Amino acid sequence: MSDPLILQPPLSADACVVWLHGLGADRYDFMPVAEALQERLRSTRFVLPQAPTQAVTVNGGWAMPSWYDILAMSPARAINREQLETSAQQVIRLIEAQRDSGIDPARIFLAGFSQGGAVVLHTAFLRWQGPLGGVLALSTYAPTFSDDLQLDASKRLLPVYCLHGDQDDVVLPSMGRAAHDWLIKREINVTWQDYPMAHEVLPEEIRDIGTWLDARLNG
């Protein structure tokens, strides 16, 4: 498995964002975003991991970077749970590495776009035991959230920022809303923001993310 891309900040690192790319992309996909955010967050390290290349059933079985296989698109996304768990464990190892390097876990954030967002939501709420700074869920959904799941009360302290395009035809806005509403029902501190865009990222969205992170790191 490829090593993550690590972007060191201009100042000594006292915070970190672990950012997962989407299906078919790579660890360099969000490098320009991370560099733009570091102009404001000058002591925040960005860690951009690489998904393994593996077959994706809904894409004709072609091998591509993916955090897990998608077996079917409807009526609900059917996924390879074992592969998602493997990706979650990869994220946990990255959190632990940053913690062991001296970063307070309460200043470590998980971010993910599309499939990467599904992994970070799963990791943050269902697998990671301990504090985190927050979660950025971009144009994503939560295939492992189910009605019968209960969360530890400590998770209510974990802020989540859900950002989605209102014209997204890859991950429908309703899928993102379902994840948001699931968190709301469990009294999680979650905020929803939509944008006039498809399955993509806009400069305005990145500015909003910078404001959100800055408020939690320096507010």
Helices and strands as residue ranges (DSSP letters): E 5-7, E 15-20, H 31-38, E 44-48, E 53-55, G 57-59, E 63-65, E 70-72, E 78-79, H 81-100, G 105-107, E 108-113, H 115-122, I 123-127, E 134-138, G 153-157, E 160-165, H 173-185, E 190-195, H 203-218
